Amino acid sequence: MMMLVTIHAVLTMEAAASSLMCRAEDHVYYHEQLGGCLNCEPCNPGEEQMDIQKWAASIPSGIFTIYGPTQCPTCITCREGYFNSERAFQCTRCKNCTLHNKHEVEQCSSISDAECDGVLIDKR
Ligand SMILES: *[C@@H]1O[C@H](CO)[C@@H](O)[C@H](O)[C@H]1NC(C)=O
């Protein structure tokens, strides 16, 4: 009987802990004072959230609690060939005008997509 009670208590605690887990993948972090998950802010234009594994390896392990990290992943500049023109967690791949048989009139930057002109290149 005592055994069953103990098992039940352990299972209940595990269920409580897992439902309280704040996952960086879900764009939330664990707020210690509130004892709950809060939303991360999206990154500024030109930036995206760092790869979560790389981020986790680059910061002090003290921020990781059993309820999840107490900080959000760092935002870094979009990779070459990617842009973020608004506030978002991820950069988007830039358009490739060549693949659409069009001339590029504006190069892709970290905050804006490439722009192609409307003229199809004659490939005959
Ligand atoms: C577009 O695609 C072509 C063909 O795959 C490639 O050679 C070129 O480097 C690409 N340009 C950009 C800007 O990604």
Ligand as a Chemical Component Dictionary entry (heavy atoms), coordinates in Angstrom:
data_LIG
# 
_chem_comp.id                   LIG 
_chem_comp.type                 NON-POLYMER 
_chem_comp.pdbx_formal_charge   0 
_chem_comp.three_letter_code    LIG 
# 
loop_
_chem_comp_atom.comp_id 
_chem_comp_atom.atom_id 
_chem_comp_atom.alt_atom_id 
_chem_comp_atom.type_symbol 
_chem_comp_atom.charge 
_chem_comp_atom.model_Cartn_x 
_chem_comp_atom.model_Cartn_y 
_chem_comp_atom.model_Cartn_z 
_chem_comp_atom.pdbx_ordinal 
LIG C1 C1 C 0 20.726 31.633 -57.791 1  
LIG O1 O1 O 0 20.733 30.325 -58.315 2  
LIG C2 C2 C 0 21.791 30.084 -59.228 3  
LIG C3 C3 C 0 21.590 28.720 -59.850 4  
LIG O2 O2 O 0 21.408 27.745 -58.867 5  
LIG C4 C4 C 0 23.114 30.209 -58.488 6  
LIG O3 O3 O 0 24.199 29.980 -59.356 7  
LIG C5 C5 C 0 23.228 31.605 -57.889 8  
LIG O4 O4 O 0 24.404 31.696 -57.099 9  
LIG C6 C6 C 0 22.010 31.936 -57.049 10 
LIG N1 N1 N 0 22.074 33.335 -56.682 11 
LIG C7 C7 C 0 21.805 33.781 -55.450 12 
LIG C8 C8 C 0 21.833 35.249 -55.268 13 
LIG O5 O5 O 0 21.561 33.028 -54.536 14 
# 
loop_
_chem_comp_bond.comp_id 
_chem_comp_bond.atom_id_1 
_chem_comp_bond.atom_id_2 
_chem_comp_bond.value_order 
_chem_comp_bond.pdbx_ordinal 
LIG C1 O1 SING 1  
LIG C1 C6 SING 2  
LIG O1 C2 SING 3  
LIG C2 C3 SING 4  
LIG C2 C4 SING 5  
LIG C3 O2 SING 6  
LIG C4 O3 SING 7  
LIG C4 C5 SING 8  
LIG C5 O4 SING 9  
LIG C5 C6 SING 10 
LIG C6 N1 SING 11 
LIG N1 C7 SING 12 
LIG C7 C8 SING 13 
LIG C7 O5 DOUB 14 
# 
